[in-house]
Amino acid sequence: MITRKTLLAGFVAAPLAAALGIGPVPAQAAGKSVTFAYQDMTTPIRVLMESGELEKRTGYTVKWVKFGGGGDVIRAMASGNVDIGEAGSSPIAAAASQGLPIKLFWILDDIGDAEQLVARKGTGIVSVKDLKGKTVGVPFVSTAHYQLMFALQEAGLSAKDVRVLNMRPPEIAAAWERGDIDAAFIWAPVLTAAKKSGTVIASAGDFARKGKATFDGIVATNAALEAHRDFLITFVRLLAAADADYAKGGAAWTEASPQVAAIAKWTGAAPAEVPAALSAYRFPTLAEQASPRWLGGGAADALKSTAEFLKAQGRVPDLAPDYGAFVTTDLVDAAIKP
């Protein structure tokens, strides 16, 4: 029986296979499996997840598990329940500061304007300074939290001046709907819904231009990097193909397209809201991944800068001696080779 899911998977798999010249499926990894922790960011990886191409190309079983925030992903990896996961630069920096045995091997996205501080209309909040005495929801130790604390500091406010609540995205959505919070620093799809009855006060891109850049990345435990290296190299190639497909034909990723349907399915976003959410991110190419801007040095610098800020805020007790030790270009370098 051909289901809608089967058809959708076929449609979204085709561009990936064509981009890589994918032929017959190997069976050498039969019986192997990994657990991947993902979040609700609207990025091209969801198209790869829907296509099933990773499983077809590697013979692996991939258990895709959705998490509410990067901090939750890192904790699951630390406990041994997750092999690979998506997390923002802030929780990755916190993990590195604690010496957790993980490495960043892929920049999922340059956040840019994809995370924003939005205030409810009628609260009188028109600037960051107006947050004094107000209630703000944000997932703690996330990139949005890092940006929020920097915004408060820059505005001359401290965490004591604002009631900052630790909330996962679904909790922020519910609290916003009830009117329990005055503002939130969050990403789509919750951001998209909040903006319908709110006003954007600041964007992560604003602070990136002031030297506080943030990104989402994919990290793996050291054990997974060793045990599943060939699988991860194929994964990187397919990730690059998905991003390249969007870069080349993103204008066709409309509300009615199979790509947007896949993203909506995996994230819970409304299809009509996906194209705009996608356009707020920037997706480094395979060649750019290993460049000095990203895995070749810039990512480690960003992690160090983020960790220094987190330490000043009392979020991490100590700094790692070398944040470069938690970043690797090995998989990207291997994926670039013919």
C-alpha positions as CSV (number, residue, x, y, z in Angstrom):
1,M,0.0,0.0,0.0
2,I,1.4,3.4,-1.0
3,T,0.8,6.0,1.7
4,R,1.2,9.7,1.7
5,K,4.3,9.3,3.8
6,T,5.8,6.9,1.2
7,L,5.1,9.3,-1.6
8,L,6.5,12.3,0.4
9,A,9.7,10.3,1.3
10,G,10.1,9.5,-2.4
11,F,9.8,13.1,-3.5
12,V,12.2,14.5,-1.0
13,A,14.8,11.7,-1.4
14,A,15.2,12.3,-5.2
15,P,17.2,15.6,-5.0
16,L,19.6,14.1,-2.4
17,A,20.2,11.0,-4.4
18,A,20.7,13.1,-7.6
19,A,23.1,15.5,-5.8
20,L,25.3,12.7,-4.7
21,G,25.0,10.3,-7.6
22,I,23.6,7.7,-5.2
23,G,23.3,4.2,-6.6
24,P,22.4,0.9,-5.0
25,V,22.0,0.7,-1.3
26,P,24.9,-1.0,0.6
27,A,23.9,-3.6,3.3
28,Q,27.2,-3.8,5.2
29,A,25.9,-2.0,8.3
30,A,22.8,-4.2,8.8
31,G,22.0,-4.4,12.5
32,K,23.7,-1.2,13.5
33,S,21.8,1.7,15.0
34,V,22.2,5.2,16.4
35,T,20.0,7.6,18.4
36,F,19.8,11.1,17.1
37,A,18.3,13.9,19.2
38,Y,16.7,16.7,17.2
39,Q,14.8,19.9,17.9
40,D,12.1,21.9,16.2
41,M,14.4,24.3,14.1
42,T,13.1,24.6,10.6
43,T,16.1,23.5,8.6
44,P,16.8,21.3,5.5
45,I,17.9,18.4,7.7
46,R,14.2,17.6,8.2
47,V,13.9,16.8,4.5
48,L,16.7,14.3,4.9
49,M,15.0,12.8,7.9
50,E,11.8,12.3,6.0
51,S,13.5,10.9,2.9
52,G,15.0,7.9,4.7
53,E,18.0,8.3,2.5
54,L,20.5,8.1,5.4
55,E,19.1,4.8,6.5
56,K,19.1,3.5,2.9
57,R,22.7,4.6,2.2
58,T,24.2,3.2,5.4
59,G,22.0,0.3,6.3
60,Y,21.7,1.7,9.8
61,T,18.6,2.1,11.9
62,V,18.3,5.7,13.1
63,K,16.1,6.5,16.0
64,W,15.0,10.1,15.7
65,V,14.0,11.5,19.1
66,K,12.6,15.0,19.5
67,F,13.9,17.2,22.4
68,G,12.6,20.5,23.7
69,G,16.0,22.3,23.9
70,G,19.8,21.9,23.5
71,G,20.4,21.6,27.2
72,D,18.1,18.5,27.2
73,V,20.0,17.1,24.3
74,I,23.4,17.5,26.0
75,R,22.1,15.9,29.2
76,A,20.8,12.9,27.2
77,M,24.2,12.6,25.5
78,A,26.0,12.8,28.8
79,S,23.8,10.0,30.2
80,G,24.6,7.8,27.3
81,N,21.1,7.7,25.9
82,V,21.9,9.7,22.7
83,D,24.8,9.3,20.3
84,I,24.3,12.3,18.0
85,G,22.3,15.5,18.5
86,E,21.5,19.0,17.6
87,A,22.3,21.8,20.0
88,G,23.0,25.5,19.9
89,S,26.4,27.0,20.5
90,S,25.5,28.0,24.1
91,P,24.7,24.4,25.4
92,I,27.7,23.1,23.4
93,A,29.9,25.6,25.1
94,A,28.5,24.6,28.5
95,A,29.1,21.0,27.7
96,A,32.7,21.7,26.6
97,S,33.3,23.7,29.8
98,Q,32.3,20.6,31.8
99,G,34.6,18.4,29.8
100,L,31.9,16.2,28.3
101,P,33.3,13.7,25.7
102,I,31.6,15.2,22.7
103,K,32.7,17.0,19.5
104,L,31.0,19.4,17.1
105,F,31.3,18.1,13.6
106,W,28.7,20.1,11.6
107,I,27.3,23.6,11.6
108,L,23.6,23.0,11.2
109,D,22.9,26.7,10.7
110,D,24.1,30.3,11.3
111,I,21.2,31.5,13.4
112,G,21.3,35.1,12.1
113,D,17.8,36.5,12.6
114,A,16.1,33.2,13.2
115,E,15.9,33.8,17.0
116,Q,14.3,37.0,18.2
117,L,13.1,38.8,21.4
118,V,9.4,39.4,21.0
119,A,7.2,41.4,23.4
120,R,3.5,41.1,23.8
121,K,1.6,44.0,22.5
122,G,0.1,46.1,25.3
123,T,2.9,45.5,27.7
124,G,4.6,48.8,27.0
125,I,7.8,47.1,26.0
126,V,9.5,48.8,23.1
127,S,13.2,48.3,24.0
128,V,15.3,45.9,26.1
129,K,15.4,48.4,28.9
130,D,11.6,48.1,29.2
131,L,12.0,44.5,30.3
132,K,12.7,45.7,33.9
133,G,10.1,44.2,36.2
134,K,8.7,42.1,33.3
135,T,8.5,38.3,32.8
136,V,10.4,36.7,30.0
137,G,10.4,33.1,28.9
138,V,13.5,31.5,27.3
139,P,15.0,28.0,27.3
140,F,17.9,28.2,29.8
141,V,21.5,27.6,28.5
142,S,20.2,27.9,24.9
143,T,21.6,30.3,22.3
144,A,18.5,32.5,22.9
145,H,19.3,32.6,26.6
146,Y,22.9,33.6,25.9
147,Q,21.6,36.4,23.6
148,L,19.0,37.5,26.1
149,M,21.5,37.8,29.0
150,F,23.8,39.8,26.7
151,A,20.9,42.1,25.7
152,L,20.1,42.7,29.4
153,Q,23.7,43.4,30.3
154,E,24.1,45.8,27.4
155,A,20.9,47.6,28.5
156,G,22.2,48.0,32.1
157,L,19.9,45.3,33.5
158,S,20.7,42.2,35.5
159,A,18.8,38.9,35.8
160,K,17.5,40.3,39.1
161,D,15.8,43.2,37.3
162,V,13.8,40.8,35.1
163,R,11.9,37.7,35.9
164,V,13.5,35.2,33.5
165,L,11.7,31.9,33.4
166,N,13.3,28.6,32.1
167,M,10.8,27.3,29.5
168,R,11.0,24.9,26.7
169,P,9.5,26.1,23.4
170,P,6.2,24.3,23.8
171,E,5.9,25.8,27.3
172,I,6.6,29.2,26.0
173,A,3.9,28.8,23.4
174,A,1.4,27.8,26.1
175,A,2.4,30.6,28.5
176,W,2.2,33.1,25.7
177,E,-1.3,31.9,24.8
178,R,-2.4,32.3,28.4
179,G,-0.8,35.7,28.8
180,D,1.6,34.4,31.6
181,I,4.7,36.0,30.1
182,D,5.4,39.5,28.7
183,A,8.1,38.6,26.3
184,A,10.1,35.6,25.0
185,F,13.4,35.1,23.2
186,I,12.7,32.1,21.0
187,W,12.8,30.6,17.5
188,A,10.2,29.3,15.0
189,P,7.7,27.8,15.0
190,V,6.9,29.4,18.5
191,L,8.4,32.7,17.4
192,T,6.2,32.8,14.3
193,A,3.1,32.4,16.5
194,A,4.2,34.9,19.1
195,K,4.9,37.6,16.5
196,K,1.2,37.5,15.5
197,S,0.4,39.2,18.8
198,G,3.8,40.7,19.6
199,T,6.5,43.1,18.5
200,V,10.1,42.2,17.8
201,I,12.4,44.0,20.1
202,A,15.7,42.6,19.1
203,S,17.2,39.8,16.9
204,A,20.1,37.4,17.4
205,G,21.5,38.9,14.3
206,D,21.7,42.3,16.0
207,F,24.0,40.9,18.7
208,A,25.9,38.8,16.2
209,R,27.0,42.0,14.5
210,K,28.3,43.1,17.9
211,G,30.5,40.0,18.2
212,K,28.1,37.6,19.9
213,A,27.3,35.3,17.0
214,T,25.4,32.1,17.7
215,F,24.8,28.9,15.7
216,D,23.2,25.5,15.9
217,G,25.4,22.5,15.4
218,I,25.4,18.7,15.4
219,V,27.6,17.0,18.0
220,A,28.5,13.4,18.6
221,T,29.9,11.6,21.5
222,N,33.5,10.6,21.2
223,A,32.4,7.0,21.4
224,A,30.0,7.4,18.4
225,L,32.6,9.2,16.4
226,E,34.9,6.2,16.8
227,A,32.2,3.5,16.4
228,H,30.2,5.0,13.5
229,R,32.8,7.0,11.5
230,D,31.7,5.7,8.0
231,F,28.1,6.3,8.9
232,L,28.8,9.9,10.0
233,I,30.8,10.7,6.8
234,T,27.8,9.6,4.7
235,F,25.5,11.6,7.0
236,V,27.7,14.7,6.4
237,R,27.5,14.3,2.7
238,L,23.7,14.0,2.8
239,L,23.5,17.0,5.1
240,A,25.5,19.0,2.6
241,A,23.3,17.8,-0.2
242,A,20.1,18.8,1.6
243,D,21.5,22.3,2.3
244,A,22.7,22.6,-1.3
245,D,19.3,21.6,-2.6
246,Y,17.8,24.4,-0.6
247,A,20.4,26.9,-1.7
248,K,19.8,26.1,-5.3
249,G,16.1,25.7,-5.4
250,G,14.8,27.2,-2.2
251,A,12.3,29.4,-4.1
252,A,10.4,26.3,-5.0
253,W,10.2,25.3,-1.3
254,T,6.7,26.7,-1.0
255,E,3.8,25.9,1.3
256,A,2.6,23.2,-1.1
257,S,6.1,21.6,-1.8
258,P,7.1,18.1,-0.4
259,Q,10.1,19.7,1.2
260,V,8.1,22.1,3.3
261,A,5.6,19.3,4.1
262,A,8.5,17.3,5.5
263,I,9.8,20.2,7.6
264,A,6.3,20.9,8.9
265,K,5.8,17.2,9.8
266,W,9.0,16.9,11.8
267,T,8.9,20.3,13.6
268,G,5.2,20.8,14.1
269,A,5.3,24.1,12.2
270,A,2.5,25.2,10.0
271,P,3.5,24.7,6.3
272,A,2.6,28.3,5.5
273,E,5.1,29.5,8.1
274,V,8.1,27.3,7.0
275,P,9.5,29.3,4.0
276,A,9.9,32.5,6.0
277,A,11.4,30.6,8.9
278,L,13.9,28.9,6.6
279,S,15.0,32.1,5.1
280,A,16.0,33.6,8.4
281,Y,18.9,31.1,8.7
282,R,22.1,30.7,6.8
283,F,23.5,27.3,5.9
284,P,27.2,26.9,5.4
285,T,28.3,24.8,2.4
286,L,30.4,21.7,2.8
287,A,33.5,23.7,1.8
288,E,32.6,26.5,4.2
289,Q,32.2,24.0,7.1
290,A,35.9,23.3,7.4
291,S,36.9,27.0,6.7
292,P,38.4,29.3,9.4
293,R,35.0,30.9,9.7
294,W,33.5,27.7,11.1
295,L,34.9,24.3,12.1
296,G,38.4,25.4,11.1
297,G,38.7,27.8,14.0
298,G,35.7,30.2,14.2
299,A,33.4,27.8,15.9
300,A,35.9,27.1,18.7
301,D,36.4,30.9,19.2
302,A,32.6,31.3,19.4
303,L,32.3,28.5,21.9
304,K,35.1,30.1,24.1
305,S,33.5,33.5,23.9
306,T,30.1,32.0,24.8
307,A,31.6,30.0,27.7
308,E,33.3,33.1,29.1
309,F,29.9,34.9,29.1
310,L,28.2,31.9,30.7
311,K,30.9,31.8,33.4
312,A,30.4,35.5,34.1
313,Q,26.7,34.8,34.5
314,G,27.3,31.9,36.8
315,R,26.0,29.3,34.4
316,V,29.3,27.3,34.2
317,P,31.8,27.0,37.0
318,D,35.0,26.8,34.9
319,L,36.3,27.2,31.4
320,A,37.9,24.5,29.3
321,P,41.6,25.0,28.5
322,D,41.0,24.5,24.8
323,Y,37.6,24.7,23.0
324,G,39.2,23.5,19.8
325,A,39.4,20.1,21.4
326,F,35.6,19.9,21.2
327,V,35.4,20.7,17.4
328,T,36.5,18.4,14.6
329,T,36.9,18.8,10.8
330,D,37.6,15.1,10.3
331,L,34.2,14.1,9.0
332,V,33.9,17.1,6.7
333,D,37.4,16.6,5.4
334,A,36.6,13.0,4.6
335,A,33.2,13.9,3.0
336,I,34.9,16.4,0.7
337,K,37.2,13.7,-0.7
338,P,36.0,11.9,-3.9
